Amino acid sequence: MLLTIPDLFSTEQVQQIRQKLDSAEWVDGRVTAGHQSTVAKDNMQIPEGHPVAKEIGELILQTLGQDPLFVSAALPAKVFPPLFNRYSGGQSFGTHIDNAIRHLKGTTHRVRSDLSATLFLSNPEDYDGGELVIEDTYGIHSVKLPAGHMVLYPSSSLHNVRPVTRGARMSSFFWIQSMIRDDGARTLLFDLDNVAQRIAAEQIYSPNAIRLTGIYHNLLRRWAEV
């Protein structure tokens, strides 16, 4: 499932986030790349554990925890602390698949990467190129969203970031371990949850909505890893 989560942050909030990120230290992005990705990756990042990254990362996680669309789609069990990258001057990230297990440096904290997320922090008109290109069974998808919008997609997908030829593309990226490991089962639950909520909104105390909600929770009970 590939899903856009719109308006996670307002224009004003993005501006405040950008001001703090602009003042932080930036280093070569290869520090978080796997062995194969080191060759393909060319960008800048804020180091893991940097105070600004921690501050903004906590804000992102708090916001996501209150976003019904994200919770319904991801069914998160663990979320890797958000990281931040910047592309400019022709920088890009060649085609790759994210590492299956992400380890938080200096801790025993590990996250299985079921879902990858990119939160755009630059508006499309501020840079040329920089599209996030995701390949799945339905084809190739080019994603370039307004600042404050986020895309969620399976970490098992091949994906790349095209060269940024003008301006700069800044974003946050991170990984989610879902309570539902299988993407197909997670998509089925997401669709079922949406239908049940839609019926409940249209028909208060609808027996069909109650039955669908029961089916949803029984499937979740059967499949969830917590």
KATA-V283529 format. One record per residue. N is the residue number from 1. RES is the residue in three letters. SS is DSSP state (2 for helix, 1 for strand, 0 for the rest). PHI is phi in whole degrees, -180 to 180 (NA if undefined). Layout:
n:N res:RES ss:SS phi:PHI
n:N res:RES ss:SS phi:PHI
This chain:
n:1 res:MET ss:0 phi:NA
n:2 res:LEU ss:0 phi:-113
n:3 res:LEU ss:1 phi:-137
n:4 res:THR ss:1 phi:-93
n:5 res:ILE ss:1 phi:-111
n:6 res:PRO ss:0 phi:-82
n:7 res:ASP ss:0 phi:53
n:8 res:LEU ss:0 phi:-68
n:9 res:PHE ss:0 phi:-133
n:10 res:SER ss:0 phi:-77
n:11 res:THR ss:2 phi:-59
n:12 res:GLU ss:2 phi:-65
n:13 res:GLN ss:2 phi:-65
n:14 res:VAL ss:2 phi:-63
n:15 res:GLN ss:2 phi:-61
n:16 res:GLN ss:2 phi:-65
n:17 res:ILE ss:2 phi:-63
n:18 res:ARG ss:2 phi:-62
n:19 res:GLN ss:2 phi:-59
n:20 res:LYS ss:2 phi:-71
n:21 res:LEU ss:2 phi:-67
n:22 res:ASP ss:2 phi:-62
n:23 res:SER ss:0 phi:-89
n:24 res:ALA ss:0 phi:-86
n:25 res:GLU ss:0 phi:-77
n:26 res:TRP ss:0 phi:-120
n:27 res:VAL ss:1 phi:-132
n:28 res:ASP ss:1 phi:-59
n:29 res:GLY ss:2 phi:-69
n:30 res:ARG ss:2 phi:-67
n:31 res:VAL ss:2 phi:-64
n:32 res:THR ss:2 phi:-109
n:33 res:ALA ss:0 phi:-86
n:34 res:GLY ss:0 phi:-74
n:35 res:HIS ss:0 phi:-58
n:36 res:GLN ss:0 phi:-73
n:37 res:SER ss:2 phi:-68
n:38 res:THR ss:2 phi:-57
n:39 res:VAL ss:2 phi:-71
n:40 res:ALA ss:2 phi:-86
n:41 res:LYS ss:1 phi:-92
n:42 res:ASP ss:1 phi:-144
n:43 res:ASN ss:0 phi:-159
n:44 res:MET ss:1 phi:-117
n:45 res:GLN ss:1 phi:-138
n:46 res:ILE ss:0 phi:-85
n:47 res:PRO ss:0 phi:-58
n:48 res:GLU ss:0 phi:-59
n:49 res:GLY ss:0 phi:85
n:50 res:HIS ss:0 phi:-62
n:51 res:PRO ss:2 phi:-54
n:52 res:VAL ss:2 phi:-67
n:53 res:ALA ss:2 phi:-61
n:54 res:LYS ss:2 phi:-64
n:55 res:GLU ss:2 phi:-62
n:56 res:ILE ss:2 phi:-70
n:57 res:GLY ss:2 phi:-61
n:58 res:GLU ss:2 phi:-65
n:59 res:LEU ss:2 phi:-63
n:60 res:ILE ss:2 phi:-62
n:61 res:LEU ss:2 phi:-65
n:62 res:GLN ss:2 phi:-64
n:63 res:THR ss:2 phi:-66
n:64 res:LEU ss:2 phi:-63
n:65 res:GLY ss:2 phi:-64
n:66 res:GLN ss:0 phi:-105
n:67 res:ASP ss:0 phi:-99
n:68 res:PRO ss:2 phi:-60
n:69 res:LEU ss:2 phi:-65
n:70 res:PHE ss:2 phi:-63
n:71 res:VAL ss:2 phi:-62
n:72 res:SER ss:2 phi:-66
n:73 res:ALA ss:2 phi:-77
n:74 res:ALA ss:2 phi:-92
n:75 res:LEU ss:0 phi:44
n:76 res:PRO ss:1 phi:-70
n:77 res:ALA ss:1 phi:-103
n:78 res:LYS ss:1 phi:-141
n:79 res:VAL ss:1 phi:-130
n:80 res:PHE ss:0 phi:-70
n:81 res:PRO ss:0 phi:-52
n:82 res:PRO ss:0 phi:-56
n:83 res:LEU ss:1 phi:-111
n:84 res:PHE ss:1 phi:-137
n:85 res:ASN ss:1 phi:-133
n:86 res:ARG ss:1 phi:-145
n:87 res:TYR ss:1 phi:-119
n:88 res:SER ss:1 phi:-161
n:89 res:GLY ss:0 phi:58
n:90 res:GLY ss:0 phi:87
n:91 res:GLN ss:0 phi:-66
n:92 res:SER ss:1 phi:-157
n:93 res:PHE ss:1 phi:-139
n:94 res:GLY ss:1 phi:-65
n:95 res:THR ss:1 phi:-61
n:96 res:HIS ss:1 phi:-160
n:97 res:ILE ss:0 phi:-121
n:98 res:ASP ss:0 phi:-65
n:99 res:ASN ss:0 phi:-57
n:100 res:ALA ss:0 phi:-69
n:101 res:ILE ss:1 phi:-124
n:102 res:ARG ss:1 phi:-108
n:103 res:HIS ss:1 phi:-113
n:104 res:LEU ss:0 phi:-79
n:105 res:LYS ss:0 phi:-55
n:106 res:GLY ss:0 phi:79
n:107 res:THR ss:0 phi:-137
n:108 res:THR ss:0 phi:-98
n:109 res:HIS ss:0 phi:-74
n:110 res:ARG ss:1 phi:-129
n:111 res:VAL ss:1 phi:-129
n:112 res:ARG ss:1 phi:-79
n:113 res:SER ss:0 phi:-86
n:114 res:ASP ss:0 phi:-84
n:115 res:LEU ss:1 phi:-130
n:116 res:SER ss:1 phi:-110
n:117 res:ALA ss:1 phi:-133
n:118 res:THR ss:1 phi:-127
n:119 res:LEU ss:1 phi:-101
n:120 res:PHE ss:1 phi:-77
n:121 res:LEU ss:0 phi:-120
n:122 res:SER ss:0 phi:-125
n:123 res:ASN ss:0 phi:-76
n:124 res:PRO ss:2 phi:-56
n:125 res:GLU ss:2 phi:-74
n:126 res:ASP ss:2 phi:-86
n:127 res:TYR ss:1 phi:-156
n:128 res:ASP ss:1 phi:-105
n:129 res:GLY ss:1 phi:77
n:130 res:GLY ss:0 phi:77
n:131 res:GLU ss:0 phi:-66
n:132 res:LEU ss:1 phi:-85
n:133 res:VAL ss:1 phi:-109
n:134 res:ILE ss:1 phi:-117
n:135 res:GLU ss:1 phi:-106
n:136 res:ASP ss:1 phi:-141
n:137 res:THR ss:0 phi:-67
n:138 res:TYR ss:0 phi:-99
n:139 res:GLY ss:1 phi:125
n:140 res:ILE ss:1 phi:-110
n:141 res:HIS ss:1 phi:-119
n:142 res:SER ss:1 phi:-103
n:143 res:VAL ss:1 phi:-120
n:144 res:LYS ss:0 phi:-148
n:145 res:LEU ss:0 phi:-104
n:146 res:PRO ss:0 phi:-63
n:147 res:ALA ss:0 phi:-59
n:148 res:GLY ss:0 phi:96
n:149 res:HIS ss:0 phi:-97
n:150 res:MET ss:1 phi:-130
n:151 res:VAL ss:1 phi:-115
n:152 res:LEU ss:1 phi:-122
n:153 res:TYR ss:1 phi:-154
n:154 res:PRO ss:1 phi:-62
n:155 res:SER ss:0 phi:-68
n:156 res:SER ss:0 phi:-77
n:157 res:SER ss:0 phi:-77
n:158 res:LEU ss:1 phi:-67
n:159 res:HIS ss:1 phi:-155
n:160 res:ASN ss:1 phi:-152
n:161 res:VAL ss:1 phi:-117
n:162 res:ARG ss:0 phi:-71
n:163 res:PRO ss:0 phi:-57
n:164 res:VAL ss:1 phi:-92
n:165 res:THR ss:1 phi:-99
n:166 res:ARG ss:1 phi:-149
n:167 res:GLY ss:1 phi:73
n:168 res:ALA ss:1 phi:-141
n:169 res:ARG ss:1 phi:-111
n:170 res:MET ss:1 phi:-114
n:171 res:SER ss:1 phi:-155
n:172 res:SER ss:1 phi:-109
n:173 res:PHE ss:1 phi:-140
n:174 res:PHE ss:1 phi:-167
n:175 res:TRP ss:1 phi:-129
n:176 res:ILE ss:1 phi:-125
n:177 res:GLN ss:1 phi:-94
n:178 res:SER ss:1 phi:-88
n:179 res:MET ss:0 phi:-65
n:180 res:ILE ss:0 phi:-112
n:181 res:ARG ss:0 phi:-66
n:182 res:ASP ss:0 phi:-80
n:183 res:ASP ss:2 phi:-65
n:184 res:GLY ss:2 phi:-64
n:185 res:ALA ss:2 phi:-66
n:186 res:ARG ss:2 phi:-65
n:187 res:THR ss:2 phi:-65
n:188 res:LEU ss:2 phi:-61
n:189 res:LEU ss:2 phi:-65
n:190 res:PHE ss:2 phi:-62
n:191 res:ASP ss:2 phi:-63
n:192 res:LEU ss:2 phi:-65
n:193 res:ASP ss:2 phi:-63
n:194 res:ASN ss:2 phi:-62
n:195 res:VAL ss:2 phi:-65
n:196 res:ALA ss:2 phi:-61
n:197 res:GLN ss:2 phi:-68
n:198 res:ARG ss:2 phi:-66
n:199 res:ILE ss:2 phi:-66
n:200 res:ALA ss:2 phi:-64
n:201 res:ALA ss:2 phi:-71
n:202 res:GLU ss:2 phi:-84
n:203 res:GLN ss:0 phi:-133
n:204 res:ILE ss:0 phi:-61
n:205 res:TYR ss:0 phi:59
n:206 res:SER ss:0 phi:-69
n:207 res:PRO ss:2 phi:-59
n:208 res:ASN ss:2 phi:-67
n:209 res:ALA ss:2 phi:-65
n:210 res:ILE ss:2 phi:-64
n:211 res:ARG ss:2 phi:-64
n:212 res:LEU ss:2 phi:-64
n:213 res:THR ss:2 phi:-63
n:214 res:GLY ss:2 phi:-64
n:215 res:ILE ss:2 phi:-63
n:216 res:TYR ss:2 phi:-56
n:217 res:HIS ss:2 phi:-71
n:218 res:ASN ss:2 phi:-70
n:219 res:LEU ss:2 phi:-68
n:220 res:LEU ss:2 phi:-62
n:221 res:ARG ss:2 phi:-62
n:222 res:ARG ss:2 phi:-74
n:223 res:TRP ss:2 phi:-101
n:224 res:ALA ss:0 phi:-69
n:225 res:GLU ss:0 phi:-113
n:226 res:VAL ss:0 phi:-127
